Amino acid sequence: MTKWKPSLLGYRWIMKNMGFFLFLAALAVIYIYNGHYADKISRDITRTNKELKELQYEYKTLKSEVMFRSKQSELAKAVEPFGLKELTHPPYVLVDTVK
């Protein structure tokens, strides 16, 4: 009759290595958390880049509109209802003669 040998997965062996198993479980949890965190950060970066591009488009649109409205001909049209007109002759220079 052969002598019975305890297997490697016996109760004593498992209890002896319980700390190592807990360490491996903690590493697995950290690994999963890190993957989810990286996905979240990637989504945030993508969303922020999209918002930045929208703001850049809005800035360029407003800037071109301001440049168009600040042209001399456009300003003349805008102030005409107020009774203001463009000068047809150069302005006079006032000289202080009293000293």
C-alpha positions in Angstrom: 0.0 0.0 0.0 1.3 3.5 -0.9 1.6 6.2 1.5 -0.8 9.1 1.0 1.0 12.4 0.2 -0.8 15.7 0.8 -1.3 17.5 -2.4 0.2 20.9 -3.2 -3.2 22.5 -2.8 -3.7 21.2 0.7 -5.2 23.4 3.5 -1.8 24.1 5.2 -0.2 25.2 1.9 -3.1 27.5 1.1 -3.1 29.0 4.6 0.7 29.4 4.5 0.5 31.4 1.2 -2.7 33.4 2.1 -0.7 36.6 2.3 0.6 36.1 -1.2 -2.9 35.3 -2.5 -4.2 38.5 -1.0 -1.3 40.5 -2.5 -2.1 39.0 -5.9 -5.8 39.9 -5.4 -4.9 43.5 -4.5 -2.7 43.8 -7.6 -5.5 42.5 -9.8 -7.9 45.2 -8.3 -5.3 47.9 -8.8 -4.7 46.7 -12.4 -8.5 46.8 -13.2 -8.9 50.3 -11.5 -5.9 51.6 -13.5 -7.5 50.5 -16.7 -10.8 52.2 -15.9 -9.0 55.3 -14.8 -7.0 55.5 -18.0 -10.2 55.1 -20.1 -11.9 57.9 -18.1 -8.9 60.2 -18.5 -8.8 59.5 -22.3 -12.5 60.3 -22.6 -11.9 63.6 -20.6 -9.0 64.6 -22.9 -11.1 63.9 -26.0 -14.0 65.9 -24.7 -11.8 68.8 -23.7 -10.1 68.8 -27.1 -13.5 68.9 -28.8 -14.6 71.9 -26.6 -11.3 73.6 -27.3 -11.8 73.3 -31.1 -15.4 74.6 -30.8 -14.1 77.6 -28.8 -11.3 78.2 -31.4 -13.9 78.2 -34.2 -16.1 80.6 -32.2 -13.1 82.9 -31.6 -12.1 83.0 -35.2 -15.7 83.7 -36.3 -16.0 86.6 -33.8 -12.6 88.0 -34.7 -13.4 88.0 -38.4 -16.8 89.7 -37.7 -15.1 92.4 -35.6 -12.5 93.0 -38.3 -15.2 93.3 -40.9 -17.3 95.7 -38.8 -14.3 97.9 -38.0 -13.6 98.7 -41.6 -14.0 102.4 -42.4 -16.9 101.8 -44.9 -18.8 99.6 -42.4 -18.3 102.1 -39.6 -19.7 104.9 -41.8 -22.8 102.8 -42.6 -23.2 102.0 -38.8 -23.1 105.6 -37.6 -25.1 107.1 -40.5 -28.4 106.8 -38.6 -27.0 108.9 -35.8 -26.3 111.8 -38.2 -22.5 111.3 -38.3 -20.7 111.5 -41.6 -17.1 111.0 -42.8 -14.9 114.0 -43.0 -14.3 115.2 -46.5 -11.4 117.5 -45.6 -8.5 117.0 -43.2 -9.0 118.1 -39.6 -7.7 121.5 -38.5 -4.7 121.8 -36.2 -5.2 124.2 -33.3 -2.0 126.0 -32.3 -1.7 127.7 -29.0 -0.5 131.2 -29.6 -0.7 132.5 -26.0 2.4 131.8 -23.9 
